[in-house]
Amino acid sequence: MFAGGGSIGLELDTGFIRAAEVRGKSGKLKVTAAAEVLIPKTAVVDGVVQEVATVSEAIDKLWSQAKFSNRNVVLGMFNQSVIIRLINFPKVPKNKLEQAVKLQAGEYIPIPPAQMLLDLALVGDVDGEEGPQYELLLVAARKAQLEPSLAALKMSKLVPKVIDLSPLAMMRVVPQEKLAGNVVLVDLSMGLGSVLLAVDGMPRFARVMPVGLAQFHSSLGHVLAAEQYHRQVAATLERGSEGQGFGRWGQSVAAEIRTSISYYIKQENLKSVSRILLSGIGARAAGLAALLQDELEVAVEAVKPLANLNGCQTKAEVSGAEFAVSMGLALRGMEQSK
C-alpha cells in the first residue's frame, strides 16, 4: 500500500500541521522525515478543517520542507462527530460480520447511515445473555466533518490510504508494559484534546476533551498576530506553571480527565487507574505532569514517541510529545502494509 515500504502519518491540529514518515521492516524501522508547519488558528477548529485552501498550502509547504518520499498518508482525525462504542454482537460468520454490523449500526450509533462512516474491530469473545457473542469496538463519524480534510489532501495531491483515530494512534508509540492495567491516554493538542481509557492495552472508551492548549491562551484575552501567537505558545511550554493562569488551566484539564473516566470506571467495576500518559503539544508544558499528578493522585508522564521502537534510527527530531500522534499514525500504515 505504501510506496517503498514507507508510511507517513499526518495530523491536522489547530495552529499546526505535523507529519512523520517511518520506513523499514519490523525491528528495523527508521524515522526518515518529520516536520511541522504553522497555520492560522482559524484554518482548523475543533478538529475540523475550516479553510481548505489554507490547509492545502500548508501541506505543500510541509512536504517541501520535510522532503517526504511519497504522497500516500495515514490521516488522523478526532472531533465531536466521532463516536466510539464497545458492544456485544451476536456471532455470525466472520466474513459476514462487517455487513451484519452495518445493517444494525443504527441501534448503536445515533447517526443516519447515509451520513456515517463506520469501522469496527473485533476485541474478543464474551458470554452474553443469549449465548456466546463477539465484543466489538465500533468507531463512527459524520462524513461531513471529514470531507473538508479530504478536500485539502486532494488539493495537495495527497492520497489518504488509511483514516485513523488520533487517540488510537497514540497507543502505538507506548511500550506494552506501560499499557498494563487501567491506563488513561490524554492528548493535549492545540485544539480539542482527547481522553482514552485502555484496559491491558485494549481501548474501552474515548471522548473529546475541550481543553487543548489554545483554551489556556484564549483565557489570557490577548489578540495576537500569528507569529506572536506561536511565540507565546513556545513561551508557555518553557515557563509552564510560572505562566499567568496556568494553574487554573491545569486544574480544568484534571477536572475533564476525572469526569471523563469516573463514570466508565464505575460501570466496569474497575478499581483504579494505573497511570496517565500525556501526548500533544500541551504535554510539553513545564510543570503540567506534576500538577495533574497532584490533582488526580495518579502517576502522570509524557509519552516519548520513540520509546516503543527499540533501536529505531532517526533522521528527524520527533522526540517531543507533540509528534506522538503523527508517529502512531505512521506506524498504523506500516501495519497495513504487512
C-alpha positions as CSV (number, residue, x, y, z in Angstrom):
1,M,0.0,0.0,0.0
2,F,2.8,2.4,0.8
3,A,5.5,3.2,-1.8
4,G,9.0,1.9,-0.9
5,G,7.9,0.4,2.4
6,G,7.3,3.9,3.9
7,S,4.3,5.3,5.8
8,I,3.5,8.9,6.6
9,G,1.2,9.9,9.4
10,L,-0.5,13.3,9.1
11,E,-2.1,15.3,11.9
12,L,-4.1,18.5,11.4
13,D,-4.1,20.5,14.6
14,T,-5.3,24.0,15.4
15,G,-2.3,26.2,14.6
16,F,-0.1,23.4,13.4
17,I,0.2,20.6,10.8
18,R,2.5,17.7,11.6
19,A,3.7,14.7,9.8
20,A,6.2,11.9,10.3
21,E,7.5,9.2,8.0
22,V,8.6,5.7,9.1
23,R,10.3,3.3,6.8
24,G,11.8,-0.2,7.0
25,K,10.7,-3.6,8.4
26,S,9.6,-4.7,11.9
27,G,12.5,-4.4,14.3
28,K,14.4,-2.2,11.8
29,L,12.3,0.9,11.5
30,K,13.7,4.3,10.7
31,V,12.1,7.7,11.1
32,T,13.3,9.3,7.8
33,A,11.4,12.6,7.9
34,A,9.3,14.7,10.2
35,A,8.2,18.3,10.4
36,E,5.5,20.7,11.5
37,V,4.4,24.0,9.9
38,L,2.3,26.8,11.4
39,I,-1.2,27.6,10.1
40,P,-3.7,30.3,11.1
41,K,-5.8,29.4,14.2
42,T,-8.9,29.7,12.0
43,A,-7.8,27.1,9.5
44,V,-8.6,24.0,11.7
45,V,-11.1,24.5,14.5
46,D,-12.2,21.8,16.9
47,G,-10.6,19.1,14.8
48,V,-12.4,20.1,11.6
49,V,-10.8,21.9,8.6
50,Q,-12.4,25.3,8.0
51,E,-10.1,26.7,5.3
52,V,-9.4,24.1,2.7
53,A,-7.1,26.2,0.6
54,T,-5.1,27.4,3.6
55,V,-4.5,23.9,4.9
56,S,-3.6,22.7,1.4
57,E,-1.0,25.4,1.1
58,A,0.5,24.5,4.5
59,I,0.6,20.8,3.4
60,D,2.5,21.7,0.3
61,K,5.0,23.7,2.5
62,L,5.3,20.7,4.8
63,W,6.1,18.3,2.0
64,S,8.6,20.7,0.6
65,Q,10.3,21.3,3.9
66,A,10.4,17.6,5.1
67,K,11.1,16.0,1.7
68,F,8.8,13.0,2.3
69,S,9.3,10.1,-0.1
70,N,5.7,9.9,-1.3
71,R,2.3,11.4,-1.1
72,N,0.4,8.5,0.5
73,V,-0.7,9.2,4.1
74,V,-2.5,7.9,7.1
75,L,-4.8,10.8,8.2
76,G,-5.6,11.2,11.9
77,M,-9.0,12.5,13.0
78,F,-11.0,13.0,16.2
79,N,-13.7,15.6,16.8
80,Q,-17.1,16.0,18.3
81,S,-18.7,13.9,15.5
82,V,-16.7,10.8,16.3
83,I,-18.5,8.2,18.4
84,I,-16.8,5.1,19.9
85,R,-18.9,2.2,21.2
86,L,-17.9,-1.1,22.8
87,I,-20.7,-3.5,22.1
88,N,-21.6,-7.2,22.3
89,F,-22.9,-8.6,19.0
90,P,-24.3,-12.0,18.1
91,K,-21.9,-14.4,16.5
92,V,-22.1,-14.7,12.7
93,P,-19.5,-16.0,10.3
94,K,-16.6,-13.6,10.4
95,N,-16.8,-12.9,6.6
96,K,-20.3,-11.6,7.2
97,L,-19.6,-9.7,10.4
98,E,-18.9,-6.3,8.9
99,Q,-22.0,-6.3,6.7
100,A,-24.2,-7.5,9.6
101,V,-22.9,-4.7,11.9
102,K,-23.5,-2.1,9.3
103,L,-27.1,-3.2,8.8
104,Q,-27.7,-2.8,12.6
105,A,-25.5,0.2,13.2
106,G,-28.4,2.5,13.9
107,E,-29.1,0.6,17.1
108,Y,-25.8,1.6,18.5
109,I,-24.8,4.9,16.7
110,P,-27.1,7.9,16.6
111,I,-26.0,8.9,13.0
112,P,-28.1,8.3,9.9
113,P,-26.4,5.5,7.9
114,A,-26.2,7.7,4.8
115,Q,-24.2,10.3,6.8
116,M,-22.0,7.9,8.6
117,L,-18.5,6.4,8.2
118,L,-18.2,3.2,10.2
119,D,-15.3,1.0,11.2
120,L,-15.1,-1.9,13.6
121,A,-12.5,-4.1,15.4
122,L,-13.1,-7.5,16.9
123,V,-12.0,-7.2,20.5
124,G,-12.8,-10.8,21.7
125,D,-15.5,-13.2,22.7
126,V,-17.9,-12.8,25.6
127,D,-20.7,-14.8,27.2
128,G,-23.9,-12.8,26.6
129,E,-27.4,-13.2,27.8
130,E,-28.2,-15.2,24.7
131,G,-25.0,-17.2,24.5
132,P,-21.5,-16.5,23.1
133,Q,-21.1,-13.2,21.4
134,Y,-18.4,-11.0,19.9
135,E,-17.1,-8.0,21.7
136,L,-16.7,-5.3,19.1
137,L,-15.2,-1.8,19.1
138,L,-17.3,0.4,16.8
139,V,-15.9,3.7,15.5
140,A,-18.3,6.1,13.6
141,A,-18.0,9.6,12.3
142,R,-20.1,12.0,10.2
143,K,-18.9,12.2,6.6
144,A,-19.5,16.0,6.6
145,Q,-16.9,16.5,9.3
146,L,-14.2,14.6,7.3
147,E,-14.9,15.9,3.8
148,P,-13.0,19.3,4.2
149,S,-9.9,17.4,5.3
150,L,-10.1,15.1,2.3
151,A,-10.6,18.1,0.1
152,A,-7.4,19.7,1.4
153,L,-5.5,16.5,0.8
154,K,-6.8,16.2,-2.7
155,M,-5.9,19.7,-3.5
156,S,-2.3,18.9,-2.4
157,K,-2.3,15.6,-4.3
158,L,-2.1,13.5,-1.2
159,V,-3.8,10.1,-1.1
160,P,-5.4,9.1,2.3
161,K,-4.7,5.3,2.3
162,V,-6.0,5.0,5.9
163,I,-8.1,7.2,8.2
164,D,-7.4,6.5,11.8
165,L,-8.5,7.9,15.2
166,S,-5.8,10.1,16.8
167,P,-6.3,8.6,20.3
168,L,-5.8,5.0,19.0
169,A,-2.7,6.1,17.1
170,M,-1.2,7.4,20.3
171,M,-1.3,3.9,21.8
172,R,1.1,2.6,19.1
173,V,4.0,4.6,20.4
174,V,3.6,3.4,24.1
175,P,5.6,0.4,25.2
176,Q,3.4,-2.6,26.2
177,E,4.5,-2.5,29.8
178,K,3.1,1.0,30.2
179,L,-0.3,-0.1,28.9
180,A,-0.7,-2.8,31.6
181,G,-3.6,-2.2,33.9
182,N,-6.1,0.6,33.5
183,V,-4.3,3.4,31.6
184,V,-5.6,6.8,30.6
185,L,-4.1,8.3,27.5
186,V,-4.6,12.1,27.2
187,D,-3.8,14.1,24.1
188,L,-3.5,17.8,24.7
189,S,-3.2,19.3,21.2
190,M,-3.7,23.0,20.5
191,G,-7.4,22.5,19.6
192,L,-9.5,19.7,21.0
193,G,-7.9,17.3,23.4
194,S,-8.9,13.7,23.8
195,V,-9.0,11.1,26.6
196,L,-8.9,7.4,26.1
197,L,-9.2,4.6,28.7
198,A,-7.4,1.4,27.8
199,V,-7.5,-1.8,29.9
200,D,-4.4,-4.0,29.4
201,G,-3.7,-2.5,26.1
202,M,-7.3,-2.7,24.7
203,P,-9.2,0.6,24.2
204,R,-12.5,0.7,26.0
205,F,-13.7,4.3,26.0
206,A,-12.7,7.6,24.3
207,R,-14.1,11.1,24.1
208,V,-13.3,14.6,23.0
209,M,-11.9,16.8,25.8
210,P,-12.4,20.6,25.1
211,V,-9.2,21.7,27.0
212,G,-6.4,22.0,24.4
213,L,-3.6,24.4,24.9
214,A,-5.5,27.0,22.8
215,Q,-8.0,27.2,25.6
216,F,-5.4,28.4,28.0
217,H,-4.2,31.1,25.6
218,S,-7.7,32.3,24.9
219,S,-8.2,32.7,28.7
220,L,-5.5,35.3,28.7
221,G,-7.6,37.6,26.5
222,H,-4.8,38.5,24.1
223,V,-5.4,39.2,20.5
224,L,-2.2,38.4,18.7
225,A,-0.9,38.0,15.2
226,A,0.0,34.5,14.1
227,E,3.8,34.8,14.7
228,Q,3.3,36.5,18.0
229,Y,0.8,33.8,19.0
230,H,3.2,31.0,18.2
231,R,6.0,32.7,20.1
232,Q,3.6,32.9,23.1
233,V,2.9,29.2,22.8
234,A,6.6,28.5,22.9
235,A,7.0,30.7,26.0
236,T,4.1,28.8,27.7
237,L,5.8,25.5,27.1
238,E,9.0,26.8,28.6
239,R,7.5,28.6,31.6
240,G,4.6,26.2,32.2
241,S,3.3,26.6,35.8
242,E,5.0,30.0,36.1
243,G,2.7,31.5,33.5
244,Q,-0.4,33.5,34.2
245,G,-3.5,31.4,34.8
246,F,-1.6,28.1,34.1
247,G,-2.7,26.6,37.3
248,R,-6.3,27.2,36.6
249,W,-6.0,25.7,33.1
250,G,-4.2,22.6,34.6
251,Q,-7.0,22.2,37.1
252,S,-9.6,22.3,34.3
253,V,-7.6,19.6,32.4
254,A,-7.6,17.5,35.6
255,A,-11.4,18.0,36.0
256,E,-12.0,16.9,32.4
257,I,-9.9,13.8,32.9
258,R,-11.7,12.9,36.1
259,T,-15.2,13.5,34.7
260,S,-14.4,11.5,31.5
261,I,-13.2,8.4,33.2
262,S,-15.1,8.2,36.6
263,Y,-18.4,7.0,35.2
264,Y,-16.9,4.4,33.0
265,I,-14.7,3.1,35.8
266,K,-17.8,2.6,38.0
267,Q,-19.7,0.9,35.2
268,E,-16.9,-1.5,34.5
269,N,-16.2,-2.1,38.2
270,L,-12.5,-1.1,37.7
271,K,-10.7,-0.4,40.9
272,S,-8.4,2.4,39.9
273,V,-6.3,4.0,37.2
274,S,-2.7,2.7,36.9
275,R,-1.2,5.7,35.2
276,I,-1.9,8.7,32.9
277,L,0.1,9.2,29.7
278,L,0.2,12.6,28.1
279,S,0.8,13.5,24.4
280,G,0.4,16.5,22.3
281,I,2.0,19.9,22.4
282,G,0.3,20.7,25.7
283,A,2.1,17.8,27.3
284,R,5.4,19.7,26.9
285,A,4.3,22.5,29.2
286,A,6.7,22.6,32.1
287,G,5.1,21.5,35.4
288,L,1.8,20.1,33.9
289,A,2.5,16.5,34.6
290,A,3.3,17.3,38.2
291,L,0.2,19.4,38.5
292,L,-2.0,16.7,37.2
293,Q,-0.4,14.1,39.4
294,D,-1.1,16.2,42.5
295,E,-4.7,16.8,41.4
296,L,-5.6,13.3,40.4
297,E,-3.3,11.3,42.7
298,V,-2.1,9.1,39.9
299,A,1.3,8.8,38.2
300,V,1.5,11.1,35.2
301,E,4.1,11.2,32.5
302,A,4.6,12.5,29.0
303,V,4.8,10.0,26.1
304,K,8.1,9.6,24.3
305,P,7.2,8.8,20.6
306,L,10.3,6.7,20.0
307,A,10.1,4.6,23.3
308,N,8.3,1.7,21.6
309,L,10.8,1.4,18.7
310,N,13.8,-0.4,20.0
311,G,16.9,0.6,18.2
312,C,15.0,2.9,15.8
313,Q,17.2,5.1,13.8
314,T,16.0,8.6,13.0
315,K,17.0,11.4,10.7
316,A,14.3,13.7,12.1
317,E,13.5,15.3,15.5
318,V,10.4,13.5,16.7
319,S,11.2,13.1,20.4
320,G,8.7,15.7,21.6
321,A,5.2,14.6,22.8
322,E,3.6,16.6,20.1
323,F,4.8,14.0,17.5
324,A,3.2,11.1,19.3
325,V,0.0,11.1,17.1
326,S,1.7,11.5,13.8
327,M,4.2,8.8,14.7
328,G,1.4,6.5,15.8
329,L,-0.4,7.1,12.5
330,A,2.7,6.3,10.5
331,L,3.0,3.0,12.4
332,R,-0.6,2.2,11.5
333,G,0.4,2.5,7.9
334,M,3.3,0.0,8.5
335,E,0.7,-2.4,9.9
336,Q,-1.5,-2.0,6.9
337,S,1.5,-2.7,4.5
338,K,2.3,-6.1,6.1
